[in-house]
């Protein structure tokens, strides 16, 4: 992965953006993710979606007495697809009798992974990994830089 020039913090063990310009571009790209989060060492998981997992993790951790860990994170392009994927995962886990309350489910990690995969496949929702999101971000950042350079160089050659 081309991360060498990416300034990032680690959030839940995964790199996330720190530079203001990177955060702005990330927001403009419209990525959203569906996550499964639960306490370290096992226990129930919350299945939710967010456009900013770093902030969402901090909110959830602040409200939980145990250290939380991300069990799964799957990215897609845009809020509507993330909301749809989250809803489908909830349906699958409710149908399996794993619902506890709200967005919390009593499921082992392998069942969470399976529910994510089944929901994705069943509704043909395009998804990618966290590393895949970083790669897409880097490509968009490079394309933006090239377009800016082309525009600036084109203007200077025209003068």
Residue pairs with C-beta under 8 A, 6 or more apart in sequence:
1 131
1 134
1 135
1 138
2 135
2 138
3 15
3 134
3 138
6 15
6 17
6 22
6 134
6 138
7 17
7 18
7 19
7 22
8 15
8 16
8 17
8 18
9 15
9 16
9 17
9 18
9 54
10 16
11 53
11 54
11 57
12 37
12 53
12 54
12 57
12 68
12 69
12 70
13 69
13 70
14 70
14 73
14 130
15 130
15 134
16 53
16 54
17 23
17 26
17 137
22 137
22 141
25 137
25 140
25 141
25 144
26 137
27 51
29 136
29 137
29 140
30 51
30 77
30 78
30 79
31 51
31 75
31 76
31 77
31 78
31 133
31 136
31 137
32 49
32 50
32 51
32 75
32 76
32 77
32 78
32 79
32 81
32 82
33 49
33 50
33 51
33 53
33 73
33 74
33 75
33 76
33 82
33 130
33 133
34 47
34 48
34 49
34 73
34 74
34 76
34 82
34 85
34 86
34 89
34 116
35 47
35 48
35 49
35 50
35 53
35 56
35 70
35 72
35 73
35 74
36 45
36 46
36 47
36 70
36 71
36 72
36 73
36 109
36 112
36 116
37 45
37 46
37 48
37 57
37 60
37 68
37 69
37 70
37 71
38 44
38 45
38 46
38 68
38 69
38 71
39 64
39 66
39 67
39 68
39 69
40 66
40 67
40 68
40 69
42 108
43 66
44 100
44 104
44 105
44 106
44 107
45 71
45 104
45 105
45 107
45 112
46 60
46 102
46 103
46 104
46 105
47 86
47 89
47 90
47 93
47 103
47 105
47 112
48 56
48 86
48 103
49 79
49 82
49 83
49 85
49 86
50 56
50 82
51 79
51 82
53 70
53 73
57 68
57 70
60 68
61 67
61 68
71 109
71 112
72 109
72 112
72 113
72 116
73 130
74 85
74 116
74 120
74 127
74 128
74 129
75 127
75 128
75 129
75 130
75 132
75 133
76 82
76 85
76 125
76 126
76 127
76 128
77 126
81 125
81 126
84 123
84 125
85 116
85 119
85 120
85 123
85 125
85 127
88 119
88 122
88 123
88 125
89 115
89 116
89 119
90 99
90 103
91 119
92 115
92 118
92 119
93 99
93 105
93 107
93 111
93 115
96 107
96 111
96 115
98 105
98 106
98 107
98 111
99 105
100 106
105 112
107 115
119 125
120 127
128 136
